[in-house]
């Protein structure tokens, strides 16, 4: 590892999981063992600090879990040109495909029983958000949606507060009060789905999604409501109003919990990396001389993320083994303009088919 990890993550522990086919890989940050390593793993949030010697058999793998932003990150990724020959990220064409989180089928189904009666949920929708002007223009969609249903906004962009360190507690409270949770991405990038969705799936509140991900493949079946399935915010609001009155249909969105469970991103990443090495899935190839283009495309067409800030890409890796994320102070950057909403911004993007969950 070419970045720091807690001692609890080192050794074989992350490979001793039920979804790992091979369990004899070792994770270490002991740089004196450089020559023994098959893979050197670099994390996107850290600046590259290259070893003085590169051995020909080694993969230089780059792990990135956030959509890269253009304002700062194009220059940052240029530093990886000619170095990286293995990709680990949320895109389906990565060598190691690792979404922000994932799910797999249980060996045995378990009964699902709602924790909270629908009658207790007296409010419609909650939206926690700290970046008020985004390239996805999610704020415009919410403004229009709010004309038809009540949306309570938490964070720097609204009147209600929930500290990021208390997100888990807030979600537990929101599921008792709200019927729907807006899980809107700030950037529309191919295959990009963040923790906004997956943290919500652990709770009993229906996520409404807006993003560039393939939610049909990358979220549990019938677990989310996709903005792009509706012609307008009003048509979405009409659907939510009717759904919120029907307890049977509402709780159908949680039946997936009987047959599927969520898996930890970091363990999944390590399992797939270890399995791929043992099974010879990664061809040895020259390091990419066009690594930034891999992310953006030659003309920037692959990721629409002009306004991403450092705060949105600088997460402590402890978050991915179940510890608390590093806390940033949110930036309020409200835009008071009253431009009419342009629904042409919300267009479906194609995505390669996701791997069968039985193969994960």
Secondary structure, DSSP 8 states (H G I E B T S, - for coil): --S---GGGSBTGGG-STT-S-----B---GGGGGG-SEEEEETTS-----S---TT-EEEEEE-S---HHHHHHHHHTTTTT--EEEESSTTSSEE--SSEEEE-SS------SS-GGG--EEEEEE-S--S-TT-HHHHHHHHTTTS-EEEESTTSSB---GGGHHHHHHHHHHHEEEEEEE-SSEETT---HHHHHHHTSSSEEEEESSS-HHHHS-TT-EEEGGGSSSHHHHHHHHHHHTT-HHHHHGGGGGGGTEEEE-HHHHHHHHHHHHHHTT-S------S-HHHHHH-TTS-SEE-TT--GGGT---GGGGGTS-------------------GGG-----------GGG-
